Amino acid sequence: MSRHARALSAEEAPYLGRFRAMTMDERWVDRSPQVMLDTFHWYRGEGFDLIVDDLLRLPPSPPVVVEGFRLLPHLVAPLLSDVPRAVWILPTPAFRRAAIESRGTTWDIASRTSDPARALENLLARDHLFTMRVGADARRLGLQVLDVDVGTTPEDLVTRVAALLHL
């Protein structure tokens, strides 16, 4: 993501340009989670073409798994030659919080603001709104969706994804 962000000018990616110009408080404390969602550059598809370019440079085999929150359903769907070969895994808020806590990154962004607790809650609320948007978008487009919660084991997730992808 950082390589892609460096490659984009403010003209090519106006939301990224505005994000870069903000202080940490302006990004994570002073705005509502809804505004954060609506203005976050990656959630608006800025730089998606750079992901596609990266993938087109790969050899045709072996197959690859492409993952990440920048893979917005409405951008990916037109590129799919086989819809059942894609699935969007959507974390519940509890799963998302547990995931960042288990990585030890809970406070990485929030601690750089004047109000870490509020920043973290805003960030988690924004992520939940994003997950809901992605799920609705994927379902509207007839794409596969898999909801995961804290109780989902890695083995269960692999089994469920494999079944959805007919592996």
WOSULCOR-V84226 format. One record per residue. PSI is psi as a letter, one per 30 degrees, with the letter a starting at -180 (none if undefined). Layout:
psi=PSI
psi=PSI
//
This chain:
psi=e
psi=e
psi=e
psi=e
psi=e
psi=f
psi=f
psi=k
psi=l
psi=f
psi=e
psi=e
psi=i
psi=e
psi=e
psi=e
psi=e
psi=e
psi=e
psi=e
psi=f
psi=l
psi=l
psi=e
psi=e
psi=e
psi=e
psi=f
psi=e
psi=f
psi=l
psi=l
psi=e
psi=e
psi=e
psi=e
psi=e
psi=f
psi=g
psi=k
psi=e
psi=e
psi=f
psi=g
psi=g
psi=k
psi=g
psi=e
psi=f
psi=e
psi=e
psi=e
psi=e
psi=e
psi=e
psi=f
psi=f
psi=l
psi=l
psi=f
psi=l
psi=l
psi=l
psi=l
psi=k
psi=k
psi=l
psi=l
psi=f
psi=f
psi=i
psi=k
psi=e
psi=f
psi=e
psi=e
psi=e
psi=f
psi=f
psi=k
psi=f
psi=j
psi=e
psi=g
psi=g
psi=k
psi=k
psi=j
psi=j
psi=j
psi=k
psi=l
psi=e
psi=e
psi=e
psi=e
psi=e
psi=e
psi=e
psi=e
psi=e
psi=f
psi=f
psi=g
psi=g
psi=e
psi=g
psi=e
psi=e
psi=e
psi=f
psi=g
psi=l
psi=f
psi=i
psi=e
psi=e
psi=e
psi=e
psi=e
psi=e
psi=e
psi=e
psi=e
psi=e
psi=e
psi=e
psi=e
psi=e
psi=e
psi=e
psi=e
psi=e
psi=e
psi=e
psi=e
psi=e
psi=e
psi=e
psi=e
psi=g
psi=g
psi=l
psi=k
psi=k
psi=j
psi=k
psi=k
psi=l
psi=e
psi=f
psi=k
psi=l
psi=e
psi=e
psi=e
psi=e
psi=e
psi=e
psi=e
psi=e
psi=e
psi=e
psi=e
psi=g
psi=h
psi=none
//
